[in-house]
Amino acid sequence: MSGNKAAPGFIALALLLFVLPLNHVAGLRNTLLVAGFAISLWQWRRLSVPSLPIRWPLLAWSACVLASAAWSFDPAFSLREVKLELLLGLMIFALAYSQSATEQRTRLLLRAVALAVIVTAVLAFYRIVIVGVPSYHWDEVNDPWGWQQGFVTYSTYLVLAFPLLLGLLWQASKMDRLLAAAAVLCALWAGWATQNRMVWVSLAAVAMVGGGLWYIQAFWRLRWRFAPLMLLGGVMAGLVAVFSQVTENRPANALAPTAVSGLQAAVQTLEHSERFVIWHYWLSRVPEHLWLGVGWGRDLPHRVYPKPPEWPVLFFAHAHNVFIDVLLQLGVIGLTLFIILLASAARRFWQYYRSKDAHLAWLGITGLMVLTAFASKNFTDDMFWRTDALFFWAALGMLLGLGERLLLRTTGAHE
C-alpha cells in the first residue's frame, strides 16, 4: 500500500509518543490513541500487518486480567483498571505494531521519543536551575516534576526510553545521531535530577546486556578486542559512582534513616533497603489468595489487606515490585502467564539478534535492552501502570512490528 494511506494513523502515533510523558494532556493523549487505533484497525489489511509472534501468550494474559473481575474483591474497580491498563495498553501496542512498517517510519517514531525526552528534560532544567528549588527532597510545593507526572514515573520513562535512544544513535543519519546524542545527555541529567536510585542500577543492567550482546556478535571483527571491555568497565564505574552519590541523599530505610556517604551508602542501600520490609509483608499475604489473587488493579491489594500501623501511606501503596504485585492481583496463575508473555517477547528478540541481518540483529539487542530496563526498574517499584505501561507497550509494539517485517524480508531473500 502507499505511504499516504497510512499517514493519519502514523501521525497520531508519532504525536502520541511525543506527548506521552507530559502531564496535563490526558484528553489529547486519549484522543490520539483512540483515533490512531481506529484508523489502524480500519486499514489493518491494507497495512499488511504481519502475524503477531506473541499472540497466544498475549491472549492468555489478557484473558486472565479480564476474567479476574469475576473473582475480584472489588469488581467495579478491577473493570475500571482493565479499561485503563489492559485495553489502552493493547490499543497502543496494536497501533505501534501496525504502523512500524519500515525502518524509515520506525526511525521517525524514535525521533518523537527523543524529542519528548529533550522537551521534558528542558522543562525540568527550567524548574530546577532557572526557577530554583531548595533541595532534592521534593514535596507538593517544592516539586519540579509536575509536567512529567512525578519523578518516579518520569525516571521509569527515561530508563525505558534509553534503549530506544541508543537504537536511534546506532543506525540513523548524522542529524538523527545528533538528536539521539542530545537526548541521551538530557536523559542522563534528568535521571540524576530525579534522585531516583534505581535509574543507575537499571542503566547498568541495560549497558551490560546491550554491550555484552554487541561484543559477542562483533568479537571476531574487532581489531582491539579488549577495548570495548575497558569502555564498558568505565561506563559501569561511572554508573556506580553516580549511584553512590544519589544514595547519600536517600536513606536506605526511611523508617530507620542513617547518615553515611560514598560506597558505604550504596552498600547500605543494597543490604538494608526498606524494600525488603515491604516485600516480606506482601509475600506473607500471597498464600491467602494463592492461585487467582484478589483481582486486577495495582492499588487493589492495599484496599483488601490491613496496613501495618508504623508504615507511612507510601510504603503501603503497593508491593514495590511488579512481579509481587501481579502475584497479589492474579495469583500464581496470573504471574506465570505474565512471565511467559515477557519470556516469549525475549525469545523473539533473541531470534532477531541471531539473524545475519545487521539491522534485525540490532533490533533484537534493543528489544532485549527494553525488557531488561522494564524488569530491573520495576523490580523495586511497580510502574507497569498508566503512562509507563503505555510506553512499554508502545516500545514493544514498535520493535516487534518492524522486526517481523524485517524477518519476513530476510527470510524471503534467502528462499
C-alpha positions, 0 to 999 in steps of 0.5 A: 500500500502507499505511504499516504494511506497510512499517514493519519494513523502514523501521525497520531502515533508519532504525536502520541509518543511525543506527548506521552510523558507530559502531564496535563494532556490526558484528553489529547493523549486519549484522543490520539490513541483512540483515533490512531487505533481506529484508523489502524484497525480500519486499514489493518489489511491494507497495512499488511500487518504481519502475524503477531509472534506473541499472540497466544501468550498475549491472549492468555494474559489478557484473558486472565486480567479480564476474567479476574473481575469475576473473582475480584474483591472489588469488581467495579474497580478491577473493570475500571483498571482493565479499561485503563491498563489492559485495553489502552495498553493493547490499543497502543501496542496494536497501533505501534505494531501496525504502523512500524512498517519500515525502518524509515517510519520506525526511525521517525517514531524514535525521533518523537521519543527523543524529542519528548525526552529533550522537551521534558528534560528542558522543562525540568532544567527550567524548574530546577536551575532557572526557577530554583528549588531548595533541595532534592527532597521534593514535596507538593510545593517544592516539586519540579516534576509536575509536567512529567507526572512525578519523578518516579514515573518520569525516571521509569520513562527515561530508563525505558526510553534509553534503549530506544535512544541508543537504537536511534544513535546506532543506525540513523543519519548524522542529524538523527545521531545528533538528536539521539546524542542530545537526548541521551545527555538530557536523559542522563541529567534528568535521571540524576535530577530525579534522585531516583536510585534505581535509574543507575542500577537499571542503566547498568543492567541495560549497558551490560546486556546491550554491550555484552550482546554487541561484543559477542556478535562483533568479537571476531571483527574487532581489531582491539578486542579488549577495548570495548571491555575497558569502555564498558568497565568505565561506563559501569564505574561511572554508573556506580559512582553516580549511584553512590552519590544519589544514595547519600541523599536517600536513606536506605530505610526511611523508617530507620534513616542513617547518615553515611556517604560514598560506597558505604551508602550504596552498600547500605542501600543494597543490604538494608533497603526498606524494600525488603520490609515491604516485600516480606509483608506482601509475600506473607499475604500471597498464600491467602489468595494463592492461585487467582489473587484478589483481582486486577488493579495495582492499588487493589491489594492495599484496599483488601489487606490491613496496613501495618500501623508504623508504615507511612501511606507510601510504603503501603501503596503497593508491593514495590515490585511488579512481579509481587504485585501481579502475584497479589492481583492474579495469583500464581496463575496470573504471574506465570502467564505474565512471565511467559508473555515477557519470556516469549517477547525475549525469545523473539528478540533473541531470534532477531539478534541471531539473524545475519541481518545487521539491522534485525540483529540490532533490533533484537539487542534493543528489544532485549535492552527494553525488557531488561530496563522494564524488569530491573526498574520495576523490580523495586517499584511497580510502574507497569501502570498508566503512562509507563505501561503505555510506553512499554507497550508502545516500545514493544509494539514498535520493535516487534512490528518492524522486526517481523517485517524485517524477518519476513524480508530476510527470510524471503531473500534467502528462499 
